[in-house]
Amino acid sequence: MQSTRLSPSTRAHVAGMLLLLGATLAHGQTWPARPIRLIVVAPGGSSLDAIARPLGDKLKDLLGQPVVVDNRPAAGGTQGTDAVAKAAPDGYTIGLSYNGPLAFAPYLYAKLPYDPLKDLAPVIITTSQPNLLAAAAGLPVQSVRELVPYLKARPGQLNYASVGNGSSSHLTMELFKLLTGTFVVHVPYNGGPPAMISVAAGDTQLLFTVPTVIMPQVRAGKMKALAVTTRKRYALLPEVPTVAESGIKELADFESIAWNGVLMPAATPRAIVMRLNAAINQAFADPALRGHLEAAGLEPVGGTPEAFGKLIADEAAKWAPIIRRTGARLD
């Protein structure tokens, strides 16, 4: 058998790759050696914050270093997401972001300072849940079937809150308006808590957002839960019907999922990405953490970095034409 000899340049290239691989593995084995900053692109009290803080506590036990939560809700979450994208790729700055800055923003801004698919390394999907359509307690409707004709009879006379321009909360209502031929005025807020307060106080009348924000007010009698936006009823709120169950033909295929996940700067060593992925998957297997999140209306997902990357790309492709049809812009 003829032996295969490598050229000097090829041997040098292989040697370089082996050194790089060794350095990458060493990164993963020694990381983390100091506290980790977790940038949360939503305010304190939001659904993202409700994930970040208990997850950070669990990661402290699993990784042996504190996880410091840094809330950066400005600019619909794009400012915080950009900070993650531009951070040093050493594993000490990670981010918790959601579909707004990751899948919607490229079509809402003429010039976004980061590319979600190129400048960020997906680590893991944290939770996925429906948006919940809630109404102010005083609004005289009890279902989506009653709401649509009520809105059609009052074009522009009612307001809806959202958790911010370009968020799933915003675009879900815009899709609802587009399909039903209704007109409700958009009033954006900086995050879920102030949006929820506005509806509970009657300053706005409607809100699509995750159950975490809404259900405490529903249980207190200050808001009404009308429907969830999954195709099937949500396992954590089985008593609430879906939008599609309204029987309105235009809403038969209505679906809008709110999701979020952990990311790192794109150049972060793969070994560090995989170690953090494994730690979060392990955290989600803990019954106490799962119970805490589910009690808040959040369903843990987990999985691989590749699954999260595919979700970002698929959702961007789905919502791009909807954003263009609504004409929604943030600049």
C-alpha positions, 0 to 999 in steps of 0.5 A: 500500500502506498503511504500518504505523505502530507506536504509541509504546508498541510502538516502546518495547517493540521498542527494549527487546527490541533492547537486550536482544538486543544485551546477550545477544549481547554476553554470549555474545561476551565470555563467559567472561572469568574461570574457570568453576566446575563443580559436580559432584554426585558425589564424586571418583573417581565416573563424573561426576568421570571426565567432568568433569575431562577435559572441563574440561581440554578446555574450558579450551583451547576457551574460554580460561579454567580450569574449576574442578571443585567436587565436591558429592555431598551429599543424593544430588546434590540439594544440588549441583544446588540450588547451580547452580539458585541461582547467579548466571545469568552463566555462571560457575557450571555443573553436571554432574548426573544423572537422580537429582537431575533426574528422580527427586528431585521424586517422592522429596522432599516439598519439593525446593528447586528445580524441575528443569524451571523453575530450570535451563537444560539445556545438553547431555547428556554421557554415557548408559550402562547400569547394570551389575549386579555381584555380589561375587566370592564370591556363587555365581551367574553370571547373572541367571537364577541370581540371581533364584531364589537371592534368592527362597530368601533373602528379606532375607538379602542386601544391595545397595549403591547410590551413594545414596538416589534414584539410578539405582543405587538405583531400578534395583534397586528396579525389579528387586526389584518385577518379580522379587518378591525382597527385598534390603536396601538399603545406600546409600553416598555415591557410586560408589567406596564402594559399589563397595568394599563389594561388592568387600569382600563387605560387600554382595553386589550393585550396579547402577551405571555400568560406570566404577565396576565394571569395574576391580574385575571385571577384578581378579576382585573382582566379577562382571558379571552384566548390563547394563540396556539393551535391546540389548547395550552397545557398550562391553561387548559380552560382557556380556548384558542383563537381558532376556536372562535369559529371565525373563518379568518382566524381558523389557522391563527397561531403566534408563539412567544419564545425565547432563548439564551445566546452568546457572541458568535465567536464564542468557542464551541466547547463553552456553548455546549457546556452552557447548553448542557448545564441549562438542559440539566437545570430544566430537568430539575423538578423544582425549577420546572415547577417554578416556571410552570407556575408562572405559565412558562413551559421549559423547552431545552434542546440543542443549539441547532434547534434554537438556530433553526427556530430563529430562521424559521420564525424570521421567514414566517413573520417577514411577509406579515410585517411587510403587509402590516407596514410596521416599522420602528425607524 
